[in-house]
Amino acid sequence: MSEFLHYFPQALTFTNLLVLLVGTFGGLILGATPGLSPTMAVALLVPFTFHMDPATGLILLGAVYTSTVAGGAISAILINIPGAPANIATLLDGHPMAQQGRSQKALYICFISSLIGGLFGMVVMILFTPPLARIALEFGPSEMFWIAIFGISVMAGLSSGSIAKGLIGGMFGLLISTIGYSPLLGIPRFVFNDVLTGGVAIVPALIGLFAIPQVFSLAEKLNSKIVQKRADFQPEKGILFKTIAENLKMVKALSIGSVVGSIIGIIPGAGGQVAGLIAYDQNRKFSKRPESFGKGNPEGVAAAESANNAMVGPSLIPLLTLSIPGSPTAAVLLGGLLIHGLFPGPDLFISNASITYTFIASLVLAQFAMCGFGLLLSRYSYMVMSVPNLFMIAAVTILAVYGTYSVQNSFDDVIVMFTLGTLMYIGNKFGFSAAPVVLGIILGPIAEDNFLKGKLIADTDVGAFSYFFTGSMNMVIIFLCVASIGYSIYGEIRAYLKVKAKEKIQ
Amino acid sequence: MIKELITSLVILVGAISLYCTLGFMDDPRAATFPRIIIVIMGVLALALLVQSILMKGVKGKAGLQQTSVAAKGGSGAGASFPFETVITCFFLIIAYFAVMEWLGFYFSAFLFFSATTLILGRNDLTVRKGAFRVMAAFIFTAILFVLFNVILVVQTPKGLFV
């Protein structure tokens, strides 16, 4: 805590504050724009941080990460489309409120609850991250190797309907990370074309895998005859202070949301979607009027939004300490850390304490900026919904090309980006998800490096099996890997049996 | 079922082909890690194959598989796949890449933005809408130019123009 307070003023420099405000404002708009996912928004911004100092770059990414989650509630409330999976629970009562002509009140409740939940989550993050980082200090190559595998297994279960496909995606990502020269021996691997000589860099992969499928997906919807239900937006005057007072009285909803969001956030891979839905459900169960939920009860919005924002801070705990991102967007943030030469773990809090604590401080400030801008934007948020998909297709493609090219001034990177993106789009059609692939590419070098180091140690000592499969910490992480995969398999079997039983009844 | 079968077979064939290329590496030690990954991929492809056979005939299985491409936005579920639009979009991007180094980043971006909005949106195109889209392309490119070229001085492909 003392380090946090010591470095707090660094987040308040003119440049950092400006970047924070621009990032928060932009993040809210990106989050609210249907068709742009928060993960893609953060991925597109990563190359822009190259020209900034690491702390400032991370502040930009952190501000966008925080505000896109809250911004996603705007489209959930106004047009019944969650801006991010984390906002699914918000639309259950948010959209009915909008249909009843209470859009602005729903948006106000959303941003105030987001602030309260977000701040609670940040306190949890500040208290728990450094001690966990100290535990990571004990990790050797075998533990680090298993941690990388655990990260991939978590993301595989989180992002795909099928754990087998998620794991194949993760392995594909690991394989992509081996393209180029072998790190220890300098031998070329899988260099089938000159374009691949330098390997696949993180930024082209991030942008390609997240942005290009989105471009094609937007193109698919161009001639869609499906009419999106858009609630009539009716600005109401003079309700801000009344709504704040009303919102602050929702102690139960805000407490349930904040606590559930923080707990779910710490669990790697659980994500804001789960946090929002559990908090919503618990709040309904504890309510005196459970029948009013789903029909425009403001407490439903408060619980869901406080939960999905409370999740943001704690979801960075496993990321900053163990390199395990809690969500696809956090995986992209991990890429942002690595390209600035910052490796998650205890070192982040010792050698790079200044950057890390400035980043954490900026995340706290971003909560206030997000709430302030959100309340201001509420009156005009319906305008964001009007951006045509045609413009989004062109703009996202141009930004993706620019972002990729500017990293190394290499047109080869642009080709790699587009090829990976097109393959990912086809993969999406077959049920594959980008997040495990990205994590495989990011964690690949960490996994291989530690695997080879561990193997060298093992060959001269106890042997590979004993080195990698014994020892309490190894066993704990292996157990977590198995539990993560096992739980996903259990979920799939349960869903399969449910469908089968339904078909029998029919 | 067929889709899953094709997926697992393609991955399996891909994994076997990649495994074969490992033998051509100058030092076998460089292939240790990729070899393990490829073997695991092959095993997972087999698992997917078994899973698809065991779960065959479940009509609602699509509900078990979520694709992440469209986390938001109402996709045209149930509608026929707009192959022509997607393939046009694909070739527009390829054309953009082809001229980018020749015409320069900003000019080609302007052309790409205009062409995309005019060609993909040709169904409801009028003179007024066309002019608006070209104007939007110009404003977007101008903002990029001022931000990246003038303020941030970032290097971009320079061709006949900028």
Interface residues (C-beta under 8 A of the other chain):
Chain A: P34 G35 S37 H51 G72 S75 I81 P82 G83 A84 P85 S159 S160 G161 S162 A164 K165 L167 I168 M171 F172 L174 L175 T178 S182 L184 L185 I187 R189 F190 P213 Q214 V215 F216 S217 L218 A219 E220 K221 L222 N223 S224 K225 I226 Q228 P328 P388 L390 F391 I393 A394 A395 T397 I398 V401 Y402 Y405 S406 N409 F411 V414 I415 F418 T422 Y425 N428 K429 F430 G431 F432 S433 A434 A435 A447 E448 F451 L452 K455 E492 A495 Y496 V499 K500 K502 E503
Chain B: K3 T7 I11 L18 T21 M25 D26 D27 R29 A30 A31 T32 F33 P34 I37 I38 I40 M41 L44 A45 A47 L48 Q51 M55 V58 K59 G60 K61 G63 L64 Q65 Q66 T67 S68 V69 A70 A71 K72 G73 G74 S75 G76 A79 F81 P82 T85 V86 T88 C89 F90 I93 Y96 F97 M100 E101 F105 A109 F112 F113 T116 T117 L120 G121 N123 R133 A136 A137 F140 L144 F148 L152 V154 Q155 T156 P157
